[in-house]
Amino acid sequence: MQIKNKIIVITGGTKGLGSSLSKLFSLKGNKIIVAARSIKKERLDNNIFSIQADVTRELDMKKLANFAVKNFNRIDIWINNAGIWLTHAPIEKVNIKKVYSAMNVNFFGTFFGSKYALMQMRKQKNGTIINILSSSALDGGVGSSGYCATKFAAAGFTKCLRYETAEDNIRIISVYTRGMKTSFFNEKKPNAYRDFMDPMYVAEKIISNLELKNPRQDLMINCRK
């Protein structure tokens, strides 16, 4: 796929991987719509449109998709990147409120974003949805029951979405990443944090996969840099 002159929507796009993706896509000559709860007002900077939107609110995702279509007539790539990490804790000490919050962002945010991206892509008969998951969606881990549950849910949903679009000209890509150096870990950095990947490195891998003639549907990024 040639990544140029595309209309790209990225949720959770102001920090970490989302920010790195928006910068690289912009350098390649695309228009990017970045959405996040933290954005105070709409603005435009070097082909990057920043819009306030909460992925846990279905209406916000509908409005986000409508903004893209109203201004650019299509959505070529939609990246569900917004996510929340939970510090490790045994099940007896898991903060249930934080698990609910993580499920709302990690699963429902992916669900709502995919829903409205898919509705538009079916109308235009093409498009790509990329769901940023985690290696935690592939295997469990000690003290990670709450977080893994949210990512397993998002991974299962993504697989079903791929089945539902099997007859359409719509590509569904799962990205499984291992540790990245992001603000996720501001509260408590894991012992191996210094070996985690730089978000820009991960963004380059995601875009390189898209540029292949036949991009991998399940992209695992676990090389540290």
C-alpha positions as CSV (number, residue, x, y, z in Angstrom):
1,M,0.0,0.0,0.0
2,Q,1.3,3.5,-0.8
3,I,1.0,5.6,2.3
4,K,0.5,9.0,0.8
5,N,-2.5,11.4,0.5
6,K,-4.4,9.2,3.0
7,I,-6.9,10.4,5.5
8,I,-5.9,8.9,8.8
9,V,-7.6,8.9,12.2
10,I,-5.6,8.2,15.3
11,T,-7.2,7.9,18.8
12,G,-5.0,8.6,21.8
13,G,-2.8,10.6,19.4
14,T,-1.2,13.2,21.6
15,K,1.4,11.1,23.4
16,G,3.7,8.1,22.9
17,L,2.9,5.8,20.0
18,G,0.0,7.9,18.8
19,S,2.1,11.1,18.6
20,S,4.9,9.2,16.8
21,L,2.5,7.7,14.3
22,S,1.0,11.1,13.5
23,K,4.4,12.7,12.9
24,L,5.6,10.0,10.6
25,F,2.3,9.8,8.6
26,S,2.4,13.6,8.3
27,L,6.0,13.5,6.9
28,K,4.8,11.1,4.2
29,G,2.2,13.5,2.9
30,N,-1.0,12.4,4.6
31,K,-3.7,14.3,6.5
32,I,-4.1,13.1,10.1
33,I,-6.9,13.6,12.6
34,V,-5.7,13.1,16.1
35,A,-8.2,12.6,18.9
36,A,-7.7,12.6,22.6
37,R,-9.6,13.6,25.8
38,S,-6.8,16.0,26.8
39,I,-7.2,18.3,23.7
40,K,-8.8,21.5,24.8
41,K,-9.7,23.0,21.4
42,E,-9.5,22.0,17.7
43,R,-6.3,23.0,15.9
44,L,-4.3,22.4,12.8
45,D,-0.6,21.9,12.7
46,N,1.3,20.6,9.6
47,N,-1.5,18.5,8.2
48,I,-2.4,17.2,11.7
49,F,-5.8,18.1,13.0
50,S,-6.3,17.8,16.8
51,I,-9.8,17.2,18.1
52,Q,-11.1,16.5,21.6
53,A,-12.8,13.1,21.8
54,D,-13.3,10.4,24.4
55,V,-13.1,6.9,23.0
56,T,-15.3,5.6,25.8
57,R,-18.2,7.8,24.5
58,E,-19.8,6.2,21.5
59,L,-21.2,9.6,20.4
60,D,-17.7,11.1,20.4
61,M,-16.5,8.3,18.0
62,K,-19.4,8.9,15.7
63,K,-18.7,12.7,15.7
64,L,-15.0,11.9,15.0
65,A,-15.8,9.8,12.0
66,N,-18.3,12.4,10.8
67,F,-15.7,15.1,11.1
68,A,-13.3,13.1,8.8
69,V,-16.0,12.4,6.2
70,K,-17.4,16.0,6.3
71,N,-14.0,17.5,5.7
72,F,-12.2,14.9,3.6
73,N,-15.0,12.7,2.2
74,R,-13.4,9.5,3.4
75,I,-11.4,7.6,6.0
76,D,-8.5,5.5,4.6
77,I,-6.9,4.4,7.9
78,W,-8.4,4.3,11.4
79,I,-6.0,3.5,14.3
80,N,-7.5,2.6,17.6
81,N,-4.5,3.5,19.7
82,A,-6.0,4.9,23.0
83,G,-5.2,2.7,25.9
84,I,-4.7,2.5,29.7
85,W,-2.2,0.3,31.5
86,L,-2.7,-1.1,35.0
87,T,0.1,-1.5,37.6
88,H,0.6,-5.1,38.5
89,A,-1.2,-6.4,41.6
90,P,-2.5,-9.8,42.8
91,I,-6.3,-10.3,42.2
92,E,-7.1,-9.6,45.8
93,K,-5.6,-6.2,45.6
94,V,-6.7,-5.1,42.1
95,N,-8.4,-1.7,42.0
96,I,-11.7,-2.6,40.4
97,K,-12.5,1.0,39.5
98,K,-9.3,1.2,37.5
99,V,-10.2,-2.2,35.8
100,Y,-13.6,-0.8,34.8
101,S,-11.8,2.3,33.4
102,A,-9.3,0.3,31.5
103,M,-12.0,-1.9,30.0
104,N,-13.9,1.2,28.9
105,V,-10.8,2.5,27.1
106,N,-9.0,-0.6,25.9
107,F,-12.1,-2.6,24.8
108,F,-15.1,-0.3,24.3
109,G,-12.9,2.5,22.9
110,T,-11.6,0.0,20.3
111,F,-15.2,-1.3,19.7
112,F,-16.7,2.2,19.2
113,G,-13.9,3.4,17.0
114,S,-14.0,0.3,14.8
115,K,-17.8,0.5,14.5
116,Y,-17.9,4.0,13.0
117,A,-14.7,3.5,10.9
118,L,-16.2,0.3,9.4
119,M,-19.5,2.0,8.7
120,Q,-17.8,4.6,6.5
121,M,-15.3,2.1,5.0
122,R,-18.2,-0.1,3.8
123,K,-19.7,2.9,2.1
124,Q,-16.5,3.7,0.3
125,K,-15.7,0.0,-0.2
126,N,-12.2,0.1,1.2
127,G,-10.1,1.1,4.2
128,T,-7.8,-0.2,6.9
129,I,-8.5,-0.5,10.7
130,I,-5.5,-1.0,13.0
131,N,-6.1,-2.0,16.6
132,I,-3.1,-1.4,18.9
133,L,-3.2,-4.3,21.3
134,S,-0.4,-5.7,23.4
135,S,1.6,-8.9,23.9
136,S,-0.6,-9.1,27.0
137,A,-3.4,-10.0,24.6
138,L,-1.5,-13.2,23.7
139,D,-0.5,-14.5,27.1
140,G,-1.2,-13.8,30.7
141,G,1.2,-12.7,33.4
142,V,1.5,-12.6,37.2
143,G,-0.3,-9.6,38.6
144,S,-1.7,-8.6,35.2
145,S,-5.2,-10.2,35.3
146,G,-7.2,-6.9,34.9
147,Y,-5.1,-5.5,32.2
148,C,-4.8,-8.8,30.3
149,A,-8.5,-9.2,30.4
150,T,-9.1,-5.8,28.7
151,K,-6.6,-6.7,25.9
152,F,-7.8,-10.2,25.4
153,A,-11.3,-8.8,25.0
154,A,-10.0,-6.3,22.4
155,A,-8.1,-9.0,20.6
156,G,-11.1,-11.3,20.4
157,F,-13.2,-8.5,19.1
158,T,-10.6,-7.7,16.4
159,K,-10.6,-11.3,15.2
160,C,-14.4,-11.3,14.9
161,L,-14.2,-8.0,13.0
162,R,-11.8,-9.6,10.6
163,Y,-14.3,-12.5,9.9
164,E,-17.1,-10.0,9.4
165,T,-15.2,-8.1,6.8
166,A,-13.7,-11.1,5.0
167,E,-15.8,-10.4,1.9
168,D,-15.1,-6.6,2.0
169,N,-12.2,-4.7,0.7
170,I,-11.3,-3.7,4.2
171,R,-8.2,-4.7,6.0
172,I,-8.2,-5.4,9.8
173,I,-4.7,-5.3,11.4
174,S,-3.8,-6.3,15.0
175,V,-0.6,-4.9,16.4
176,Y,0.9,-6.7,19.4
177,T,3.6,-4.7,21.1
178,R,5.8,-5.4,24.1
179,G,7.0,-2.7,26.5
180,M,7.2,0.8,25.1
181,K,8.7,3.9,26.8
182,T,5.5,5.9,27.3
183,S,3.7,7.9,29.9
184,F,1.8,4.7,30.8
185,F,4.5,3.9,33.2
186,N,4.8,7.3,34.9
187,E,3.0,5.9,38.0
188,K,5.4,3.0,38.4
189,K,8.1,2.0,35.9
190,P,8.7,-1.8,35.5
191,N,12.2,-3.0,36.3
192,A,12.9,-3.6,32.6
193,Y,11.7,-0.2,31.5
194,R,15.1,0.9,30.3
195,D,15.0,-1.9,27.8
196,F,11.6,-1.0,26.5
197,M,11.1,0.1,22.9
198,D,11.0,3.7,21.7
199,P,7.5,4.6,20.4
200,M,9.1,6.0,17.2
201,Y,10.6,2.6,16.5
202,V,7.3,0.9,16.9
203,A,5.6,3.5,14.7
204,E,8.1,2.9,11.9
205,K,7.4,-0.9,12.1
206,I,3.6,-0.3,11.9
207,I,4.0,2.0,8.8
208,S,6.6,-0.4,7.2
209,N,4.0,-3.2,7.5
210,L,1.3,-1.0,5.9
211,E,3.6,-0.3,3.0
212,L,4.0,-4.0,2.1
213,K,2.0,-5.4,-0.9
214,N,0.3,-7.7,1.6
215,P,0.6,-6.3,5.1
216,R,0.6,-8.8,8.0
217,Q,-2.8,-9.0,9.7
218,D,-1.2,-9.9,13.0
219,L,1.9,-7.8,13.6
220,M,4.1,-8.6,16.6
221,I,6.7,-6.0,17.5
222,N,8.9,-7.2,20.3
223,C,12.4,-6.1,19.3
224,R,13.8,-3.6,21.8
225,K,15.6,-0.5,20.7
